[in-house]
Amino acid sequence: MAQELLWTFGEAVGEVALIPGQDGIFEIHVGNHPVWSRQADGGFPDLKELKQRIRDQVLPHIDLGHSDFRVDQ
């Protein structure tokens, strides 16, 4: 997952870091902005949704190609 995010967003993200936590915490932040919280969002994100949320924070103008495609559109 980290490699895919770095490939998709390149220098806009810069790095992906894992920071150990306690009590089952799983959160993803872009800078100080929360993007995903296991507790608030329920479980773990799929790559498509995670890429959309990160894109909305760092490069809202880019098209993610197939990751932006939704069956219900």
PDB file with one MODEL, atoms N, CA, C and O in Angstrom:
MODEL        1
ATOM      1  N   MET A   1       0.823  -1.181   0.000  1.00  0.00           N
ATOM      2  CA  MET A   1       0.000   0.000   0.000  1.00  0.00           C
ATOM      3  C   MET A   1       0.875   1.255   0.000  1.00  0.00           C
ATOM      4  O   MET A   1       0.607   2.194  -0.749  1.00  0.00           O
ATOM      5  N   ALA A   2       1.909   1.277   0.826  1.00  0.00           N
ATOM      6  CA  ALA A   2       2.791   2.439   0.896  1.00  0.00           C
ATOM      7  C   ALA A   2       3.440   2.712  -0.457  1.00  0.00           C
ATOM      8  O   ALA A   2       3.518   3.860  -0.893  1.00  0.00           O
ATOM      9  N   GLN A   3       3.904   1.655  -1.117  1.00  0.00           N
ATOM     10  CA  GLN A   3       4.541   1.828  -2.422  1.00  0.00           C
ATOM     11  C   GLN A   3       3.568   2.404  -3.436  1.00  0.00           C
ATOM     12  O   GLN A   3       3.948   3.268  -4.226  1.00  0.00           O
ATOM     13  N   GLU A   4       2.338   1.953  -3.433  1.00  0.00           N
ATOM     14  CA  GLU A   4       1.316   2.465  -4.353  1.00  0.00           C
ATOM     15  C   GLU A   4       1.048   3.946  -4.097  1.00  0.00           C
ATOM     16  O   GLU A   4       0.897   4.718  -5.044  1.00  0.00           O
ATOM     17  N   LEU A   5       0.989   4.350  -2.833  1.00  0.00           N
ATOM     18  CA  LEU A   5       0.767   5.760  -2.512  1.00  0.00           C
ATOM     19  C   LEU A   5       1.933   6.619  -2.969  1.00  0.00           C
ATOM     20  O   LEU A   5       1.729   7.703  -3.516  1.00  0.00           O
ATOM     21  N   LEU A   6       3.152   6.147  -2.750  1.00  0.00           N
ATOM     22  CA  LEU A   6       4.320   6.895  -3.198  1.00  0.00           C
ATOM     23  C   LEU A   6       4.372   6.975  -4.718  1.00  0.00           C
ATOM     24  O   LEU A   6       4.746   8.011  -5.269  1.00  0.00           O
ATOM     25  N   TRP A   7       4.009   5.913  -5.393  1.00  0.00           N
ATOM     26  CA  TRP A   7       4.009   5.916  -6.855  1.00  0.00           C
ATOM     27  C   TRP A   7       2.943   6.876  -7.381  1.00  0.00           C
ATOM     28  O   TRP A   7       3.192   7.604  -8.342  1.00  0.00           O
ATOM     29  N   THR A   8       1.772   6.885  -6.770  1.00  0.00           N
ATOM     30  CA  THR A   8       0.672   7.722  -7.235  1.00  0.00           C
ATOM     31  C   THR A   8       0.930   9.197  -6.973  1.00  0.00           C
ATOM     32  O   THR A   8       0.676  10.027  -7.846  1.00  0.00           O
ATOM     33  N   PHE A   9       1.430   9.543  -5.793  1.00  0.00           N
ATOM     34  CA  PHE A   9       1.532  10.942  -5.398  1.00  0.00           C
ATOM     35  C   PHE A   9       2.947  11.501  -5.422  1.00  0.00           C
ATOM     36  O   PHE A   9       3.132  12.710  -5.283  1.00  0.00           O
ATOM     37  N   GLY A  10       3.939  10.652  -5.595  1.00  0.00           N
ATOM     38  CA  GLY A  10       5.322  11.091  -5.737  1.00  0.00           C
ATOM     39  C   GLY A  10       5.765  12.078  -4.684  1.00  0.00           C
ATOM     40  O   GLY A  10       5.583  11.849  -3.488  1.00  0.00           O
ATOM     41  N   GLU A  11       6.345  13.173  -5.127  1.00  0.00           N
ATOM     42  CA  GLU A  11       6.911  14.158  -4.210  1.00  0.00           C
ATOM     43  C   GLU A  11       5.855  14.910  -3.413  1.00  0.00           C
ATOM     44  O   GLU A  11       6.187  15.543  -2.411  1.00  0.00           O
ATOM     45  N   ALA A  12       4.590  14.860  -3.831  1.00  0.00           N
ATOM     46  CA  ALA A  12       3.533  15.535  -3.073  1.00  0.00           C
ATOM     47  C   ALA A  12       3.363  14.906  -1.698  1.00  0.00           C
ATOM     48  O   ALA A  12       2.945  15.577  -0.755  1.00  0.00           O
ATOM     49  N   VAL A  13       3.687  13.614  -1.576  1.00  0.00           N
ATOM     50  CA  VAL A  13       3.598  12.933  -0.288  1.00  0.00           C
ATOM     51  C   VAL A  13       4.981  12.879   0.355  1.00  0.00           C
ATOM     52  O   VAL A  13       5.115  13.171   1.543  1.00  0.00           O
ATOM     53  N   GLY A  14       5.988  12.518  -0.391  1.00  0.00           N
ATOM     54  CA  GLY A  14       7.347  12.522   0.130  1.00  0.00           C
ATOM     55  C   GLY A  14       7.747  11.281   0.886  1.00  0.00           C
ATOM     56  O   GLY A  14       8.785  10.688   0.592  1.00  0.00           O
ATOM     57  N   GLU A  15       6.940  10.869   1.864  1.00  0.00           N
ATOM     58  CA  GLU A  15       7.265   9.671   2.625  1.00  0.00           C
ATOM     59  C   GLU A  15       6.005   9.078   3.231  1.00  0.00           C
ATOM     60  O   GLU A  15       4.989   9.750   3.409  1.00  0.00           O
ATOM     61  N   VAL A  16       6.112   7.799   3.540  1.00  0.00           N
ATOM     62  CA  VAL A  16       5.086   7.085   4.285  1.00  0.00           C
ATOM     63  C   VAL A  16       5.784   6.521   5.508  1.00  0.00           C
ATOM     64  O   VAL A  16       6.777   5.803   5.384  1.00  0.00           O
ATOM     65  N   ALA A  17       5.272   6.840   6.687  1.00  0.00           N
ATOM     66  CA  ALA A  17       5.913   6.396   7.929  1.00  0.00           C
ATOM     67  C   ALA A  17       4.925   5.607   8.772  1.00  0.00           C
ATOM     68  O   ALA A  17       3.750   5.960   8.867  1.00  0.00           O
ATOM     69  N   LEU A  18       5.413   4.536   9.380  1.00  0.00           N
ATOM     70  CA  LEU A  18       4.627   3.767  10.332  1.00  0.00           C
ATOM     71  C   LEU A  18       5.092   4.139  11.728  1.00  0.00           C
ATOM     72  O   LEU A  18       6.281   4.071  12.040  1.00  0.00           O
ATOM     73  N   ILE A  19       4.141   4.532  12.565  1.00  0.00           N
ATOM     74  CA  ILE A  19       4.459   4.920  13.933  1.00  0.00           C
ATOM     75  C   ILE A  19       3.682   3.998  14.865  1.00  0.00           C
ATOM     76  O   ILE A  19       2.451   3.996  14.842  1.00  0.00           O
ATOM     77  N   PRO A  20       4.376   3.219  15.679  1.00  0.00           N
ATOM     78  CA  PRO A  20       3.688   2.284  16.571  1.00  0.00           C
ATOM     79  C   PRO A  20       2.736   2.999  17.522  1.00  0.00           C
ATOM     80  O   PRO A  20       3.019   4.092  18.014  1.00  0.00           O
ATOM     81  N   GLY A  21       1.604   2.353  17.765  1.00  0.00           N
ATOM     82  CA  GLY A  21       0.622   2.890  18.699  1.00  0.00           C
ATOM     83  C   GLY A  21       0.155   1.794  19.637  1.00  0.00           C
ATOM     84  O   GLY A  21       0.691   0.686  19.629  1.00  0.00           O
ATOM     85  N   GLN A  22      -0.832   2.105  20.432  1.00  0.00           N
ATOM     86  CA  GLN A  22      -1.378   1.130  21.371  1.00  0.00           C
ATOM     87  C   GLN A  22      -2.887   1.038  21.199  1.00  0.00           C
ATOM     88  O   GLN A  22      -3.507   1.901  20.577  1.00  0.00           O
ATOM     89  N   ASP A  23      -3.459   0.000  21.746  1.00  0.00           N
ATOM     90  CA  ASP A  23      -4.915  -0.170  21.795  1.00  0.00           C
ATOM     91  C   ASP A  23      -5.577  -0.259  20.423  1.00  0.00           C
ATOM     92  O   ASP A  23      -6.716   0.178  20.260  1.00  0.00           O
ATOM     93  N   GLY A  24      -4.884  -0.817  19.441  1.00  0.00           N
ATOM     94  CA  GLY A  24      -5.484  -1.023  18.133  1.00  0.00           C
ATOM     95  C   GLY A  24      -5.669   0.229  17.300  1.00  0.00           C
ATOM     96  O   GLY A  24      -6.464   0.238  16.360  1.00  0.00           O
ATOM     97  N   ILE A  25      -4.944   1.285  17.631  1.00  0.00           N
ATOM     98  CA  ILE A  25      -5.063   2.536  16.872  1.00  0.00           C
ATOM     99  C   ILE A  25      -4.510   2.335  15.473  1.00  0.00           C
ATOM    100  O   ILE A  25      -3.411   1.809  15.295  1.00  0.00           O
ATOM    101  N   PHE A  26      -5.287   2.760  14.478  1.00  0.00           N
ATOM    102  CA  PHE A  26      -4.823   2.784  13.101  1.00  0.00           C
ATOM    103  C   PHE A  26      -5.360   4.072  12.501  1.00  0.00           C
ATOM    104  O   PHE A  26      -6.560   4.203  12.260  1.00  0.00           O
ATOM    105  N   GLU A  27      -4.473   5.013  12.264  1.00  0.00           N
ATOM    106  CA  GLU A  27      -4.856   6.302  11.702  1.00  0.00           C
ATOM    107  C   GLU A  27      -3.895   6.664  10.585  1.00  0.00           C
ATOM    108  O   GLU A  27      -2.719   6.303  10.614  1.00  0.00           O
ATOM    109  N   ILE A  28      -4.411   7.375   9.612  1.00  0.00           N
ATOM    110  CA  ILE A  28      -3.593   7.873   8.515  1.00  0.00           C
ATOM    111  C   ILE A  28      -3.788   9.378   8.461  1.00  0.00           C
ATOM    112  O   ILE A  28      -4.911   9.881   8.440  1.00  0.00           O
ATOM    113  N   HIS A  29      -2.663  10.083   8.438  1.00  0.00           N
ATOM    114  CA  HIS A  29      -2.673  11.547   8.393  1.00  0.00           C
ATOM    115  C   HIS A  29      -1.833  12.010   7.219  1.00  0.00           C
ATOM    116  O   HIS A  29      -0.849  11.368   6.851  1.00  0.00           O
ATOM    117  N   VAL A  30      -2.227  13.116   6.644  1.00  0.00           N
ATOM    118  CA  VAL A  30      -1.395  13.833   5.688  1.00  0.00           C
ATOM    119  C   VAL A  30      -1.031  15.125   6.399  1.00  0.00           C
ATOM    120  O   VAL A  30      -1.861  16.019   6.561  1.00  0.00           O
ATOM    121  N   GLY A  31       0.223  15.206   6.818  1.00  0.00           N
ATOM    122  CA  GLY A  31       0.611  16.323   7.679  1.00  0.00           C
ATOM    123  C   GLY A  31      -0.172  16.212   8.979  1.00  0.00           C
ATOM    124  O   GLY A  31      -0.151  15.171   9.636  1.00  0.00           O
ATOM    125  N   ASN A  32      -0.853  17.269   9.344  1.00  0.00           N
ATOM    126  CA  ASN A  32      -1.675  17.260  10.549  1.00  0.00           C
ATOM    127  C   ASN A  32      -3.143  16.950  10.262  1.00  0.00           C
ATOM    128  O   ASN A  32      -3.968  16.964  11.175  1.00  0.00           O
ATOM    129  N   HIS A  33      -3.469  16.673   9.014  1.00  0.00           N
ATOM    130  CA  HIS A  33      -4.854  16.432   8.617  1.00  0.00           C
ATOM    131  C   HIS A  33      -5.175  14.940   8.655  1.00  0.00           C
ATOM    132  O   HIS A  33      -4.527  14.154   7.963  1.00  0.00           O
ATOM    133  N   PRO A  34      -6.164  14.539   9.451  1.00  0.00           N
ATOM    134  CA  PRO A  34      -6.552  13.121   9.469  1.00  0.00           C
ATOM    135  C   PRO A  34      -7.214  12.730   8.154  1.00  0.00           C
ATOM    136  O   PRO A  34      -8.041  13.469   7.620  1.00  0.00           O
ATOM    137  N   VAL A  35      -6.844  11.568   7.639  1.00  0.00           N
ATOM    138  CA  VAL A  35      -7.412  11.052   6.398  1.00  0.00           C
ATOM    139  C   VAL A  35      -8.240   9.804   6.675  1.00  0.00           C
ATOM    140  O   VAL A  35      -9.267   9.580   6.034  1.00  0.00           O
ATOM    141  N   TRP A  36      -7.795   8.997   7.624  1.00  0.00           N
ATOM    142  CA  TRP A  36      -8.515   7.763   7.963  1.00  0.00           C
ATOM    143  C   TRP A  36      -8.301   7.443   9.428  1.00  0.00           C
ATOM    144  O   TRP A  36      -7.198   7.596   9.952  1.00  0.00           O
ATOM    145  N   SER A  37      -9.351   7.002  10.084  1.00  0.00           N
ATOM    146  CA  SER A  37      -9.265   6.531  11.456  1.00  0.00           C
ATOM    147  C   SER A  37     -10.039   5.226  11.552  1.00  0.00           C
ATOM    148  O   SER A  37     -11.225   5.168  11.226  1.00  0.00           O
ATOM    149  N   ARG A  38      -9.363   4.194  11.998  1.00  0.00           N
ATOM    150  CA  ARG A  38     -10.026   2.889  12.139  1.00  0.00           C
ATOM    151  C   ARG A  38     -11.252   3.004  13.037  1.00  0.00           C
ATOM    152  O   ARG A  38     -12.287   2.402  12.753  1.00  0.00           O
ATOM    153  N   GLN A  39     -11.144   3.762  14.106  1.00  0.00           N
ATOM    154  CA  GLN A  39     -12.257   3.908  15.037  1.00  0.00           C
ATOM    155  C   GLN A  39     -13.417   4.686  14.409  1.00  0.00           C
ATOM    156  O   GLN A  39     -14.565   4.249  14.491  1.00  0.00           O
ATOM    157  N   ALA A  40     -13.136   5.816  13.794  1.00  0.00           N
ATOM    158  CA  ALA A  40     -14.196   6.666  13.237  1.00  0.00           C
ATOM    159  C   ALA A  40     -14.768   6.125  11.926  1.00  0.00           C
ATOM    160  O   ALA A  40     -15.973   6.215  11.690  1.00  0.00           O
ATOM    161  N   ASP A  41     -13.897   5.559  11.067  1.00  0.00           N
ATOM    162  CA  ASP A  41     -14.334   5.128   9.737  1.00  0.00           C
ATOM    163  C   ASP A  41     -14.684   3.649   9.679  1.00  0.00           C
ATOM    164  O   ASP A  41     -15.244   3.181   8.687  1.00  0.00           O
ATOM    165  N   GLY A  42     -14.361   2.919  10.725  1.00  0.00           N
ATOM    166  CA  GLY A  42     -14.718   1.509  10.766  1.00  0.00           C
ATOM    167  C   GLY A  42     -13.775   0.622   9.990  1.00  0.00           C
ATOM    168  O   GLY A  42     -13.959   0.413   8.791  1.00  0.00           O
ATOM    169  N   GLY A  43     -12.785   0.108  10.648  1.00  0.00           N
ATOM    170  CA  GLY A  43     -11.875  -0.848  10.018  1.00  0.00           C
ATOM    171  C   GLY A  43     -10.759  -0.180   9.252  1.00  0.00           C
ATOM    172  O   GLY A  43     -10.293   0.905   9.602  1.00  0.00           O
ATOM    173  N   PHE A  44     -10.344  -0.850   8.203  1.00  0.00           N
ATOM    174  CA  PHE A  44      -9.215  -0.400   7.409  1.00  0.00           C
ATOM    175  C   PHE A  44      -9.699   0.031   6.030  1.00  0.00           C
ATOM    176  O   PHE A  44     -10.657  -0.540   5.509  1.00  0.00           O
ATOM    177  N   PRO A  45      -9.049   1.032   5.429  1.00  0.00           N
ATOM    178  CA  PRO A  45      -9.498   1.520   4.120  1.00  0.00           C
ATOM    179  C   PRO A  45      -9.074   0.587   2.993  1.00  0.00           C
ATOM    180  O   PRO A  45      -8.056  -0.099   3.086  1.00  0.00           O
ATOM    181  N   ASP A  46      -9.867   0.573   1.931  1.00  0.00           N
ATOM    182  CA  ASP A  46      -9.358  -0.076   0.732  1.00  0.00           C
ATOM    183  C   ASP A  46      -8.502   0.963   0.003  1.00  0.00           C
ATOM    184  O   ASP A  46      -8.641   2.162   0.245  1.00  0.00           O
ATOM    185  N   LEU A  47      -7.643   0.519  -0.863  1.00  0.00           N
ATOM    186  CA  LEU A  47      -6.670   1.395  -1.508  1.00  0.00           C
ATOM    187  C   LEU A  47      -7.351   2.496  -2.311  1.00  0.00           C
ATOM    188  O   LEU A  47      -6.892   3.638  -2.301  1.00  0.00           O
ATOM    189  N   LYS A  48      -8.429   2.173  -2.999  1.00  0.00           N
ATOM    190  CA  LYS A  48      -9.125   3.158  -3.826  1.00  0.00           C
ATOM    191  C   LYS A  48      -9.608   4.338  -2.986  1.00  0.00           C
ATOM    192  O   LYS A  48      -9.355   5.491  -3.336  1.00  0.00           O
ATOM    193  N   GLU A  49     -10.297   4.060  -1.888  1.00  0.00           N
ATOM    194  CA  GLU A  49     -10.815   5.144  -1.052  1.00  0.00           C
ATOM    195  C   GLU A  49      -9.685   5.920  -0.393  1.00  0.00           C
ATOM    196  O   GLU A  49      -9.757   7.144  -0.281  1.00  0.00           O
ATOM    197  N   LEU A  50      -8.653   5.227   0.038  1.00  0.00           N
ATOM    198  CA  LEU A  50      -7.522   5.900   0.659  1.00  0.00           C
ATOM    199  C   LEU A  50      -6.851   6.855  -0.328  1.00  0.00           C
ATOM    200  O   LEU A  50      -6.519   7.984   0.034  1.00  0.00           O
ATOM    201  N   LYS A  51      -6.650   6.417  -1.558  1.00  0.00           N
ATOM    202  CA  LYS A  51      -6.045   7.275  -2.572  1.00  0.00           C
ATOM    203  C   LYS A  51      -6.916   8.496  -2.847  1.00  0.00           C
ATOM    204  O   LYS A  51      -6.393   9.594  -3.036  1.00  0.00           O
ATOM    205  N   GLN A  52      -8.229   8.322  -2.871  1.00  0.00           N
ATOM    206  CA  GLN A  52      -9.120   9.455  -3.094  1.00  0.00           C
ATOM    207  C   GLN A  52      -9.022  10.461  -1.957  1.00  0.00           C
ATOM    208  O   GLN A  52      -8.976  11.667  -2.198  1.00  0.00           O
ATOM    209  N   ARG A  53      -8.990   9.977  -0.725  1.00  0.00           N
ATOM    210  CA  ARG A  53      -8.908  10.877   0.430  1.00  0.00           C
ATOM    211  C   ARG A  53      -7.573  11.611   0.487  1.00  0.00           C
ATOM    212  O   ARG A  53      -7.532  12.797   0.811  1.00  0.00           O
ATOM    213  N   ILE A  54      -6.489  10.920   0.177  1.00  0.00           N
ATOM    214  CA  ILE A  54      -5.182  11.570   0.161  1.00  0.00           C
ATOM    215  C   ILE A  54      -5.119  12.575  -0.977  1.00  0.00           C
ATOM    216  O   ILE A  54      -4.627  13.689  -0.796  1.00  0.00           O
ATOM    217  N   ARG A  55      -5.608  12.195  -2.137  1.00  0.00           N
ATOM    218  CA  ARG A  55      -5.642  13.117  -3.281  1.00  0.00           C
ATOM    219  C   ARG A  55      -6.392  14.398  -2.909  1.00  0.00           C
ATOM    220  O   ARG A  55      -5.943  15.496  -3.237  1.00  0.00           O
ATOM    221  N   ASP A  56      -7.524  14.263  -2.229  1.00  0.00           N
ATOM    222  CA  ASP A  56      -8.320  15.431  -1.857  1.00  0.00           C
ATOM    223  C   ASP A  56      -7.541  16.381  -0.950  1.00  0.00           C
ATOM    224  O   ASP A  56      -7.827  17.578  -0.924  1.00  0.00           O
ATOM    225  N   GLN A  57      -6.563  15.868  -0.208  1.00  0.00           N
ATOM    226  CA  GLN A  57      -5.745  16.698   0.675  1.00  0.00           C
ATOM    227  C   GLN A  57      -4.542  17.313  -0.043  1.00  0.00           C
ATOM    228  O   GLN A  57      -4.233  18.485   0.170  1.00  0.00           O
ATOM    229  N   VAL A  58      -3.864  16.540  -0.885  1.00  0.00           N
ATOM    230  CA  VAL A  58      -2.591  17.012  -1.432  1.00  0.00           C
ATOM    231  C   VAL A  58      -2.658  17.517  -2.866  1.00  0.00           C
ATOM    232  O   VAL A  58      -1.952  18.464  -3.213  1.00  0.00           O
ATOM    233  N   LEU A  59      -3.481  16.914  -3.700  1.00  0.00           N
ATOM    234  CA  LEU A  59      -3.577  17.295  -5.116  1.00  0.00           C
ATOM    235  C   LEU A  59      -5.026  17.188  -5.595  1.00  0.00           C
ATOM    236  O   LEU A  59      -5.322  16.348  -6.445  1.00  0.00           O
ATOM    237  N   PRO A  60      -5.932  18.011  -5.077  1.00  0.00           N
ATOM    238  CA  PRO A  60      -7.349  17.835  -5.393  1.00  0.00           C
ATOM    239  C   PRO A  60      -7.700  17.963  -6.882  1.00  0.00           C
ATOM    240  O   PRO A  60      -8.778  17.542  -7.303  1.00  0.00           O
ATOM    241  N   HIS A  61      -6.811  18.531  -7.660  1.00  0.00           N
ATOM    242  CA  HIS A  61      -7.085  18.735  -9.081  1.00  0.00           C
ATOM    243  C   HIS A  61      -6.716  17.542  -9.967  1.00  0.00           C
ATOM    244  O   HIS A  61      -7.065  17.538 -11.147  1.00  0.00           O
ATOM    245  N   ILE A  62      -6.025  16.532  -9.436  1.00  0.00           N
ATOM    246  CA  ILE A  62      -5.605  15.432 -10.310  1.00  0.00           C
ATOM    247  C   ILE A  62      -6.691  14.364 -10.436  1.00  0.00           C
ATOM    248  O   ILE A  62      -7.514  14.163  -9.542  1.00  0.00           O
ATOM    249  N   ASP A  63      -6.655  13.700 -11.569  1.00  0.00           N
ATOM    250  CA  ASP A  63      -7.548  12.574 -11.847  1.00  0.00           C
ATOM    251  C   ASP A  63      -6.799  11.300 -11.491  1.00  0.00           C
ATOM    252  O   ASP A  63      -5.654  11.110 -11.901  1.00  0.00           O
ATOM    253  N   LEU A  64      -7.443  10.433 -10.730  1.00  0.00           N
ATOM    254  CA  LEU A  64      -6.810   9.171 -10.346  1.00  0.00           C
ATOM    255  C   LEU A  64      -7.120   8.047 -11.326  1.00  0.00           C
ATOM    256  O   LEU A  64      -6.847   6.883 -11.035  1.00  0.00           O
ATOM    257  N   GLY A  65      -7.678   8.373 -12.464  1.00  0.00           N
ATOM    258  CA  GLY A  65      -7.971   7.349 -13.450  1.00  0.00           C
ATOM    259  C   GLY A  65      -8.966   6.340 -12.935  1.00  0.00           C
ATOM    260  O   GLY A  65     -10.044   6.708 -12.471  1.00  0.00           O
ATOM    261  N   HIS A  66      -8.615   5.064 -13.011  1.00  0.00           N
ATOM    262  CA  HIS A  66      -9.541   4.005 -12.616  1.00  0.00           C
ATOM    263  C   HIS A  66      -9.920   4.070 -11.142  1.00  0.00           C
ATOM    264  O   HIS A  66     -10.956   3.530 -10.755  1.00  0.00           O
ATOM    265  N   SER A  67      -9.108   4.717 -10.313  1.00  0.00           N
ATOM    266  CA  SER A  67      -9.447   4.839  -8.888  1.00  0.00           C
ATOM    267  C   SER A  67     -10.569   5.849  -8.650  1.00  0.00           C
ATOM    268  O   SER A  67     -11.166   5.863  -7.573  1.00  0.00           O
ATOM    269  N   ASP A  68     -10.861   6.690  -9.634  1.00  0.00           N
ATOM    270  CA  ASP A  68     -11.977   7.622  -9.512  1.00  0.00           C
ATOM    271  C   ASP A  68     -13.263   7.064 -10.091  1.00  0.00           C
ATOM    272  O   ASP A  68     -14.326   7.654  -9.903  1.00  0.00           O
ATOM    273  N   PHE A  69     -13.193   5.956 -10.782  1.00  0.00           N
ATOM    274  CA  PHE A  69     -14.369   5.362 -11.409  1.00  0.00           C
ATOM    275  C   PHE A  69     -15.259   4.719 -10.358  1.00  0.00           C
ATOM    276  O   PHE A  69     -14.789   3.967  -9.505  1.00  0.00           O
ATOM    277  N   ARG A  70     -16.543   5.024 -10.429  1.00  0.00           N
ATOM    278  CA  ARG A  70     -17.511   4.412  -9.532  1.00  0.00           C
ATOM    279  C   ARG A  70     -18.603   3.745 -10.365  1.00  0.00           C
ATOM    280  O   ARG A  70     -19.068   4.310 -11.355  1.00  0.00           O
ATOM    281  N   VAL A  71     -18.998   2.579  -9.972  1.00  0.00           N
ATOM    282  CA  VAL A  71     -20.010   1.823 -10.696  1.00  0.00           C
ATOM    283  C   VAL A  71     -21.340   2.556 -10.687  1.00  0.00           C
ATOM    284  O   VAL A  71     -22.078   2.466 -11.667  1.00  0.00           O
ATOM    285  N   ASP A  72     -21.682   3.282  -9.621  1.00  0.00           N
ATOM    286  CA  ASP A  72     -22.970   3.945  -9.500  1.00  0.00           C
ATOM    287  C   ASP A  72     -23.069   5.245 -10.255  1.00  0.00           C
ATOM    288  O   ASP A  72     -24.098   5.914 -10.164  1.00  0.00           O
ATOM    289  N   GLN A  73     -22.036   5.645 -11.008  1.00  0.00           N
ATOM    290  CA  GLN A  73     -22.083   6.913 -11.756  1.00  0.00           C
ATOM    291  C   GLN A  73     -22.778   6.716 -13.072  1.00  0.00           C
ATOM    292  O   GLN A  73     -22.918   7.664 -13.845  1.00  0.00           O
TER     293      GLN A  73
ENDMDL
END
